[in-house]
Amino acid sequence: LYVALRKESASSGGVPIAVRHIESIMRMAEAHAKMHLREHVRDDDLDAAIQMMLTSFVSAQKFSVQRALQKSFAKYLNTGIEK
């Protein structure tokens, strides 16, 4: 995910993704698990964190870049998890 995001945002002229975004995904997944009173992170926690980060990252891009990123990462953005 990280490599694909970095390559896509660089090739389309968007804001680059950094390692801190991956660290943020881990923290958001842990927070999502805690909200559901779980001690361990599950796949659905990670999916929710990825969707949240990608939605935020894509919306921060220029309009033309947004469209390209939305097409490239549609499988991560449309997971059916509530926002």
C-alpha positions as CSV (number, residue, x, y, z in Angstrom):
1,L,0.0,0.0,0.0
2,Y,2.7,2.5,1.0
3,V,4.8,1.9,-2.1
4,A,1.8,2.1,-4.4
5,L,0.6,5.3,-2.8
6,R,4.0,6.9,-2.9
7,K,4.5,6.1,-6.5
8,E,1.0,7.2,-7.6
9,S,1.1,10.5,-5.7
10,A,4.6,11.3,-7.0
11,S,3.8,10.5,-10.6
12,S,0.6,12.5,-10.6
13,G,2.2,15.6,-8.9
14,G,0.3,15.3,-5.6
15,V,1.5,15.7,-2.1
16,P,3.8,12.8,-1.3
17,I,3.0,10.2,1.4
18,A,5.6,9.7,4.2
19,V,6.4,7.0,6.7
20,R,4.5,9.0,9.3
21,H,1.3,8.2,7.4
22,I,2.0,4.5,8.0
23,E,2.7,5.1,11.7
24,S,-0.6,7.0,11.8
25,I,-2.5,4.0,10.4
26,M,-1.1,1.9,13.2
27,R,-2.1,4.3,15.8
28,M,-5.6,4.7,14.3
29,A,-6.0,0.9,14.2
30,E,-5.1,0.7,17.9
31,A,-7.6,3.5,18.7
32,H,-10.3,1.8,16.7
33,A,-9.7,-1.5,18.6
34,K,-9.8,0.4,22.0
35,M,-13.1,2.1,21.0
36,H,-14.5,-1.4,20.6
37,L,-13.0,-2.4,24.0
38,R,-10.5,-4.9,22.5
39,E,-6.9,-5.3,23.6
40,H,-5.7,-6.5,20.2
41,V,-6.0,-5.0,16.8
42,R,-8.0,-7.1,14.3
43,D,-8.1,-6.9,10.5
44,D,-11.3,-4.8,10.6
45,D,-9.5,-2.2,12.8
46,L,-6.7,-2.0,10.3
47,D,-9.2,-1.8,7.4
48,A,-11.0,1.1,9.1
49,A,-7.7,2.9,9.7
50,I,-6.5,2.5,6.1
51,Q,-9.9,3.7,4.8
52,M,-9.8,6.7,7.1
53,M,-6.2,7.7,6.2
54,L,-6.7,7.2,2.5
55,T,-10.0,9.2,2.5
56,S,-8.2,12.0,4.3
57,F,-5.0,11.8,2.1
58,V,-7.0,11.8,-1.2
59,S,-9.2,14.7,-0.2
60,A,-6.1,16.8,0.6
61,Q,-4.9,16.4,-3.1
62,K,-5.6,18.6,-6.1
63,F,-8.8,17.7,-7.9
64,S,-7.0,16.0,-10.9
65,V,-4.8,14.0,-8.5
66,Q,-7.9,13.0,-6.4
67,R,-9.5,11.3,-9.3
68,A,-6.4,9.3,-10.2
69,L,-5.9,8.2,-6.6
70,Q,-9.6,7.3,-6.1
71,K,-9.4,5.1,-9.2
72,S,-6.2,3.5,-8.2
73,F,-7.2,2.8,-4.6
74,A,-10.9,2.2,-4.9
75,K,-10.6,-1.3,-3.3
76,Y,-9.3,0.4,-0.1
77,L,-11.8,3.3,-0.1
78,N,-14.9,1.2,-0.7
79,T,-14.7,-1.4,2.0
80,G,-18.2,-1.0,3.4
81,I,-17.0,0.1,6.8
82,E,-18.9,3.0,8.3
83,K,-17.2,6.4,8.3
